[in-house]
Amino acid sequence: MIGPVMHSRALAVLGGEPAFAEPLHVGRPNIADRANVLSRLNGVFDRRWLSNEGPLVLELEARLASWLGVKHCITVCNGTIGLELTIRALDLTGEVIVPSFTFVATAHALQWQDITPVFCDVRPETHTMDPASVERLITPKTTGIIGVHLWGQPCDVDAIGALARARGLRVLYDAAHAFGCTHAGRRVGSYGDAEVFSFHATKVFNTAEGGAITTNDDELARRCRLMRNFGFTDDDRVDYIGINGKMNELSAAMGLANLDDIDAFIDANTRNYRAYREGLRGIPGVALVLHAENERRNHHNVVIHLDPAQAGLDRDTLRDVLRAENVLVRRYFWPGCHRMEPYRSHFPNAGLLLPETEHIAARVLSLPTGSAVSASDVATVCEIIREAVRQADSIAATKRR
């Protein structure tokens, strides 16, 4: 059990008072020990070195490479720029296969460079890229595959890697959700040709804003480093096309402090995930997306799948109920990239090839977790969901009025 038994309550959507006086957010930032953060920031100000590969950026890159078990870590200003740089460094052209069930930046990073994202379907049990769907979409124009480690669950990197080797394709992984997660006991970061992390404020490990490219390929790392700094190889020599993709020292200071506390953040997420697992048990039509117990997961995305036939209400109605209670859940990743522009216009019938994506996108909700969410908060959220299902008929009648 996760705490004292809660009594049935009148839901805000039916005229009661909201359960939370202040909003309970998905993705509220984890913040390390403040004295640690401020001490590092004071050092930045004392040195007056704010950007351009300062000492904290170099320290963060070295610590992350060691922690992730990878040869090279190249920090960047955000994860999207990290994807764009790596796509260009890999010389991807033509078509690249990517899941539609992802944040739209994964597709935009390709389209921005006039590369066509070809959307594949996902596996129903993990919501990650389905290698069988990928194989069906390979054409002579295909140059690469971008897999997405969703909810902290790594893709089937073994099947994708074997397929890529057999067809001569490059492989990049969007690891925005998977910091600290493992596959076969090995931390995400060194799979494929490269992996890209987001260190946005909403992620389990954040630098307020930032990201990183990780790889074991020396030449690929060299090209990424050149490109993130306009292609400069010396003070006044440019040898490669580039942009300004550098991380600054203030973000690196935040990152170093947060890396000191990463185990505490993951422990808080794990506690909340287990509390949700118990608190949601037995609610008709509500299934928590579960994670392998024999692998390390950061549990930073707690996701439920709603079966409207069993629950008596659909996902969007449950979302409205929760938001009325000041529980600001998210419909990740509704409605799928293939239903957003410009992809909707380019591929109007893409949904016909993506049945699992269509099904999942209409039924999942991401629930609040993180170090700012308590066990008591989790218990209340579970109570609201249980009560919403119990009062589904009344809620439906209220919405019709």
C-alpha positions in Angstrom: 0.0 0.0 0.0 1.1 3.6 -0.6 -0.4 5.2 2.5 -3.7 5.5 4.3 -6.9 4.4 2.5 -8.4 7.5 0.8 -12.1 8.1 1.0 -14.2 8.7 -2.1 -14.3 12.4 -3.0 -16.3 14.8 -5.1 -14.2 15.6 -8.2 -13.6 19.2 -9.1 -15.1 18.6 -12.6 -18.4 17.7 -10.8 -18.3 20.8 -8.6 -15.9 19.9 -5.9 -12.7 21.8 -4.9 -9.4 20.9 -6.7 -7.3 18.4 -4.9 -4.2 20.5 -5.3 -4.1 24.2 -4.5 -0.9 24.6 -6.6 -0.5 22.9 -9.9 1.3 19.5 -9.9 3.4 19.5 -13.1 4.8 16.9 -15.4 8.5 17.7 -15.9 9.0 20.0 -12.9 12.8 20.4 -12.8 15.1 18.5 -10.5 17.4 20.9 -8.8 20.6 19.9 -7.0 21.8 21.1 -3.6 21.7 24.9 -4.0 24.9 25.6 -2.2 26.7 23.3 -4.7 25.1 25.1 -7.6 25.9 28.6 -6.3 29.5 27.6 -5.4 30.1 26.5 -9.0 28.4 29.6 -10.4 30.5 31.9 -8.2 33.6 30.2 -9.7 32.3 31.0 -13.2 31.8 34.7 -12.3 35.2 34.9 -10.6 36.9 33.5 -13.7 34.8 35.7 -16.1 34.7 32.7 -18.5 31.2 32.2 -19.6 31.4 30.3 -22.9 33.7 28.9 -25.5 34.7 25.5 -24.0 35.4 26.7 -20.5 36.7 24.5 -17.7 33.3 23.5 -16.4 32.2 22.4 -19.8 35.3 20.3 -20.2 34.9 18.8 -16.7 31.2 18.0 -17.4 32.2 16.3 -20.7 34.8 14.2 -19.0 32.6 13.2 -16.1 29.7 12.3 -18.4 31.9 10.2 -20.7 33.1 8.2 -17.7 29.6 7.9 -16.1 28.0 6.8 -19.4 31.0 4.5 -20.3 31.6 6.1 -23.7 34.8 7.4 -25.3 33.5 10.9 -26.4 31.0 13.3 -25.0 30.4 16.5 -26.8 28.1 18.9 -24.9 25.8 21.2 -26.9 23.3 24.0 -26.3 20.3 21.7 -26.6 19.3 18.2 -27.7 17.8 19.4 -31.0 21.0 21.0 -32.1 22.8 17.8 -31.0 20.6 15.8 -33.4 21.1 18.2 -36.3 24.9 18.2 -35.8 25.1 14.5 -35.6 22.8 13.9 -38.6 25.1 16.2 -40.7 28.3 14.6 -39.3 27.0 11.2 -40.3 26.4 12.5 -43.9 22.8 11.4 -43.8 20.8 12.3 -47.0 17.7 11.2 -48.8 15.4 9.3 -46.4 15.9 8.4 -42.8 13.5 6.1 -40.9 12.3 7.4 -37.6 9.3 6.6 -35.4 6.3 9.0 -35.6 5.7 8.4 -31.9 8.3 10.9 -30.6 8.7 14.6 -29.8 8.5 16.5 -33.1 12.2 17.7 -32.8 13.4 14.3 -33.9 11.7 14.7 -37.2 12.4 18.4 -37.5 16.1 17.8 -37.1 15.9 15.8 -40.4 13.5 18.0 -42.3 15.5 21.1 -41.4 18.3 19.7 -43.5 16.1 18.6 -46.4 16.2 15.0 -45.3 12.9 13.1 -45.5 11.8 11.5 -42.3 10.0 8.2 -43.1 7.8 7.3 -40.2 7.8 3.7 -38.9 5.5 2.1 -36.4 6.3 1.1 -32.8 5.9 -2.0 -30.7 2.8 -2.1 -28.5 4.5 -3.3 -25.4 7.4 -0.8 -25.3 6.2 2.0 -27.5 9.7 2.0 -29.2 10.7 1.5 -32.8 9.5 -1.8 -34.4 12.5 -3.2 -36.4 10.1 -5.1 -38.6 8.3 -1.9 -39.6 11.7 -0.3 -40.2 12.8 -3.1 -42.6 9.6 -2.7 -44.7 10.3 1.0 -45.2 13.9 0.7 -46.5 14.4 1.9 -50.0 17.4 2.8 -52.2 17.1 6.3 -50.8 17.4 5.3 -47.2 20.7 6.3 -45.6 20.0 5.9 -41.9 17.8 5.0 -38.9 17.0 7.2 -35.9 15.7 5.2 -33.0 14.1 6.8 -29.9 14.6 5.3 -26.4 11.1 6.2 -25.2 10.1 6.5 -21.5 13.6 5.4 -20.6 13.2 2.1 -22.4 15.9 1.5 -24.9 15.0 0.5 -28.5 15.8 -3.1 -29.6 19.4 -2.0 -30.3 20.4 -5.5 -31.2 17.8 -6.0 -34.0 18.3 -2.4 -35.3 22.0 -2.8 -35.3 21.9 -6.1 -37.2 19.5 -4.6 -39.7 21.6 -1.5 -40.3 24.8 -3.6 -40.8 23.0 -5.8 -43.3 21.7 -2.9 -45.3 24.7 -0.5 -44.9 22.8 2.1 -42.9 24.0 4.6 -40.2 22.3 4.4 -36.8 21.6 7.3 -34.5 19.6 7.1 -31.2 17.6 9.9 -29.7 18.3 9.2 -26.0 16.5 12.2 -24.6 14.5 10.0 -22.1 17.2 7.5 -21.3 19.9 9.1 -19.3 21.2 6.5 -16.8 19.2 3.7 -18.3 20.7 0.3 -19.4 20.4 -2.3 -22.0 21.9 -5.7 -21.1 23.5 -4.0 -18.1 25.3 -1.4 -20.3 24.3 2.3 -20.0 22.7 3.9 -23.0 25.2 6.3 -24.7 27.4 4.0 -26.7 25.0 2.3 -29.0 24.8 2.9 -32.8 27.1 5.4 -34.4 26.1 8.0 -31.8 23.4 8.9 -29.3 22.0 12.3 -28.4 20.8 13.3 -25.0 18.6 16.3 -24.0 19.5 18.1 -20.8 16.4 20.3 -20.9 15.0 21.4 -17.6 12.3 18.7 -17.8 14.7 15.8 -18.0 15.9 13.6 -15.1 19.4 15.1 -15.6 19.3 18.8 -16.7 21.7 21.7 -17.3 18.7 24.0 -17.3 19.0 23.9 -21.1 21.5 21.8 -23.0 22.3 18.4 -24.4 25.2 16.1 -25.5 26.3 13.8 -28.3 28.0 10.6 -27.3 30.0 8.2 -29.5 33.0 5.9 -29.6 33.9 7.0 -33.2 36.9 9.3 -33.1 36.3 10.9 -36.5 32.6 11.5 -35.8 33.4 13.1 -32.5 36.0 15.4 -34.2 33.4 16.5 -36.8 30.7 17.2 -34.2 33.2 19.3 -32.1 34.1 21.3 -35.2 30.5 21.9 -36.2 29.3 23.1 -32.8 31.9 25.9 -33.0 31.4 27.2 -36.6 34.0 24.8 -37.9 36.9 26.6 -36.3 40.1 24.6 -35.9 42.2 27.6 -34.8 41.6 31.2 -33.9 41.1 32.3 -37.5 40.9 29.0 -39.4 37.7 27.3 -40.5 37.9 23.8 -41.9 34.3 22.7 -41.8 30.8 24.1 -42.0 29.4 24.7 -38.6 27.0 26.7 -36.3 27.0 27.9 -32.8 26.0 24.9 -30.8 28.2 25.2 -27.7 27.1 24.8 -24.1 27.9 27.7 -21.8 29.6 27.6 -18.4 26.5 28.5 -16.4 24.7 25.4 -17.8 27.7 23.3 -17.2 27.8 24.4 -13.5 24.2 23.4 -13.2 25.0 20.1 -14.8 27.9 19.3 -12.6 25.9 19.9 -9.5 23.0 17.9 -10.8 25.3 15.0 -11.7 26.4 14.9 -8.0 22.7 14.3 -7.1 21.6 12.1 -10.0 21.3 9.0 -7.9 18.9 10.8 -5.5 16.8 12.0 -8.5 16.5 8.5 -9.9 15.7 7.1 -6.5 12.9 9.6 -6.1 11.5 8.7 -9.5 11.8 5.0 -8.7 9.9 5.5 -5.4 7.1 7.4 -7.3 6.9 4.8 -10.0 6.5 2.0 -7.5 3.9 4.1 -5.6 1.9 4.6 -8.9 2.2 0.9 -9.6 0.5 0.1 -6.3 -1.9 2.9 -6.3 -3.3 2.3 -9.8 -3.5 -1.5 -9.3 -7.0 -2.9 -10.1 -8.5 0.3 -11.7 -10.5 -0.9 -14.7 -8.9 0.1 -18.0 -5.9 1.9 -16.5 -2.5 0.2 -17.1 0.8 1.6 -16.1 3.5 1.2 -18.7 5.9 -1.2 -16.9 9.7 -1.4 -17.1 12.0 -4.4 -17.0 13.1 -5.1 -13.4 16.5 -6.5 -14.4 17.6 -3.2 -16.0 18.4 0.2 -14.7 15.6 2.7 -15.5 15.4 6.4 -14.5 11.6 6.2 -14.2 11.3 9.9 -15.2 8.3 9.3 -17.4 5.5 7.6 -15.6 2.9 6.7 -18.3 -0.5 5.1 -18.2 -2.4 3.5 -21.1 -6.2 4.0 -20.9 -8.6 1.5 -22.4 -11.8 3.6 -22.7 -14.0 0.5 -23.2 -13.0 -0.8 -19.7 -12.6 2.6 -17.9 -15.8 4.1 -19.1 -14.1 7.3 -20.2 -11.5 8.2 -22.8 -8.0 9.5 -22.4 -8.9 13.2 -23.1 -11.8 13.1 -20.6 -9.4 11.7 -17.9 -6.9 14.5 -18.8 -9.6 17.1 -18.3 -10.6 15.6 -15.0 -7.0 15.6 -13.8 -6.3 19.1 -15.0 -9.4 20.3 -13.2 -7.8 18.9 -10.0 -4.6 20.9 -10.8 -2.8 17.8 -12.0 -1.2 19.0 -15.2 -0.7 15.7 -17.1 0.6 15.5 -20.7 -0.7 13.7 -23.8 2.8 12.6 -25.0 3.1 12.3 -28.0 -0.2 13.3 -29.3 -1.1 13.2 -32.2 2.1 11.7 -33.6 4.6 13.5 -35.9 2.8 12.2 -39.0 -0.3 14.3 -38.0 1.7 17.5 -37.6 2.9 20.0 -40.2 4.6 19.8 -42.6 4.5 16.0 -42.4 0.7 15.8 -42.4 0.6 17.6 -45.8 3.6 15.6 -47.2 2.3 12.2 -46.1 -1.5 12.5 -45.7 -2.0 8.7 -45.6 0.9 7.9 -43.2 -1.5 6.8 -40.5 -2.6 3.8 -42.5 0.9 2.3 -42.0 1.1 3.2 -38.3 -1.7 1.4 -36.5 0.1 1.0 -33.2 1.2 4.6 -33.2 -2.4 5.8 -33.8 -3.7 3.5 -31.1 -1.1 4.4 -28.4 -1.1 8.2 -29.2 -4.8 8.3 -28.4 -4.6 6.4 -25.1 -1.5 7.4 -23.1 -1.0 10.1 -20.4 2.2 11.1 -18.7 1.8 11.6 -14.9 3.8 14.0 -12.6 6.9 12.6 -11.0 10.4 13.8 -10.0 12.0 15.1 -6.9 9.3 17.7 -6.4 6.5 15.1 -6.2 5.9 13.3 -2.9 4.5 9.9 -2.1 1.4 11.7 -0.8 1.0 13.5 -4.1 1.2 10.2 -6.0 -1.5 8.7 -3.7 -3.8 11.6 -4.3 -3.3 11.4 -8.1 -4.1 7.7 -8.0 -7.2 8.4 -5.9 -8.4 11.0 -8.5 -8.0 8.5 -11.3 -9.8 5.7 -9.4 -12.6 8.0 -8.5 -12.9 9.3 -12.1 -13.3 5.8 -13.4 -15.9 5.1 -10.7 -17.8 8.2 -11.6 -17.3 7.9 -15.3 -21.1 8.0 -16.1 -21.6 11.2 -14.1 -18.6 12.8 -15.7 -19.8 12.0 -19.2 -23.2 13.4 -18.4 -21.6 16.6 -17.1 -19.6 17.0 -20.3 -22.7 16.6 -22.4 -24.5 19.4 -20.7 
